[in-house]
Amino acid sequence: MAGYRELKVWRLAMELAEDVYKLSAEFPRNEVYGLTSQLQRAAVSIPSNIAEGQARNSSKEFNHFLGIARGSLAELETQIMLAQRLDYLAAEKTNSVLEKAEEIGKMLKGLQKTISTN
């Protein structure tokens, strides 16, 4: 299997993390240690877990870390929706990030399925 940097899902997750950092920079100052921090940590966790899992010695471990990445993705989606409800993000900005998150989720699920059948 190719290295994690060759995985399309990792590259897309890196883009998502970058998007989240740019969006959360617009949040109110009082959210620096709250929602901003939570969003950024969840976003970074997705490509980080893909990379760590791929670097492990077994498919079972890789699958486990992909599951963690999926959990972080769900956490991120929830936090983005909350930010929109709090009027920190406009719907048009939220929609593009959530669409990318949905695509990543499908890719992670497909990769897990592929790993499990090999």
FENTAUR-V524462 format. One record per pair of residues at least 24 apart in sequence whose C-alpha atoms are under 10 Angstrom apart, sorted by sequence separation. I is the first residue (numbers start at 0). J is the second residue. D is the distance in whole Angstrom. If there is no record, write none. Layout:
BEGIN
[[I;J;D] [I;J;D]]
END
This chain:
BEGIN
[[16;40;9] [18;42;9] [19;43;9] [44;68;7] [45;69;7] [76;100;7] [16;41;9] [17;42;8] [43;68;10] [44;69;10] [45;70;9] [46;71;10] [72;97;10] [75;100;8] [76;101;9] [16;42;5] [17;43;9] [42;68;9] [44;70;9] [45;71;6] [46;72;10] [15;42;7] [16;43;6] [41;68;9] [44;71;6] [45;72;6] [73;100;9] [14;42;10] [15;43;9] [16;44;9] [43;71;9] [44;72;8] [72;100;7] [73;101;9] [13;42;8] [16;45;8] [41;70;9] [42;71;7] [43;72;10] [72;101;9] [12;42;8] [13;43;8] [15;45;9] [16;46;8] [41;71;5] [42;72;7] [45;75;9] [12;43;8] [13;44;10] [15;46;9] [40;71;9] [41;72;7] [44;75;10] [69;100;10] [72;103;8] [73;104;8] [12;44;9] [13;45;8] [14;46;9] [41;73;9] [42;74;9] [43;75;10] [72;104;7] [12;45;6] [13;46;6] [38;71;10] [41;74;7] [42;75;6] [12;46;5] [13;47;9] [41;75;6] [42;76;9] [69;103;9] [70;104;10] [11;46;8] [12;47;9] [40;75;9] [41;76;9] [68;103;10] [69;104;6] [72;107;10] [9;45;8] [10;46;8] [38;74;8] [39;75;8] [68;104;9] [69;105;9] [8;45;10] [9;46;5] [12;49;9] [37;74;9] [38;75;6] [41;78;9] [69;106;10] [8;46;8] [9;47;8] [37;75;8] [38;76;9] [69;107;7] [9;48;9] [38;77;9] [65;104;10] [68;107;8] [69;108;8] [9;49;6] [38;78;6] [8;49;8] [9;50;7] [37;78;8] [38;79;7] [66;107;8] [4;46;10] [65;107;6] [66;108;8] [3;46;9] [6;49;9] [35;78;9] [65;108;8] [3;47;10] [6;50;9] [34;78;7] [35;79;10] [38;82;9] [4;49;10] [34;79;9] [62;107;9] [65;110;8] [66;111;8] [3;49;7] [4;50;8] [62;108;10] [65;111;7] [3;50;5] [6;53;10] [34;81;9] [35;82;9] [64;111;10] [2;50;8] [3;51;8] [34;82;8] [62;110;8] [63;111;9] [3;52;9] [4;53;10] [61;110;10] [62;111;6] [3;53;6] [61;111;8] [62;112;9] [2;53;7] [3;54;7] [62;113;10] [1;53;9] [2;54;8] [59;111;10] [62;114;7] [0;53;9] [58;111;9] [61;114;8] [62;115;7] [61;115;10] [58;113;10] [59;114;8] [12;68;10] [19;75;9] [23;79;9] [26;82;9] [58;114;6] [59;115;8] [22;79;10] [30;87;10] [57;114;10] [58;115;8] [42;100;10] [45;103;9] [49;107;9] [16;75;10] [23;82;9] [58;117;8] [12;72;9] [19;79;9] [26;86;9] [27;87;7] [26;87;6] [25;87;8] [26;88;8] [25;88;8] [23;87;8] [22;87;9] [23;88;9] [22;88;8] [22;92;8] [22;93;9] [18;92;10] [19;93;10] [22;96;9] [18;95;10] [19;96;8] [18;96;7] [15;95;10] [16;96;10] [15;96;7] [18;99;10] [14;96;10] [15;97;9] [15;99;7] [14;99;9] [15;100;7] [12;99;8] [11;99;8] [12;100;8] [15;103;9] [11;100;9] [12;102;10] [11;102;9] [12;103;7] [11;103;7] [12;104;10] [10;103;10] [8;102;9] [9;103;9] [8;103;6] [11;106;10] [7;103;9] [8;104;9] [8;105;9] [9;106;10] [8;106;6] [9;107;9] [7;106;9] [8;107;7] [8;110;9]]
END
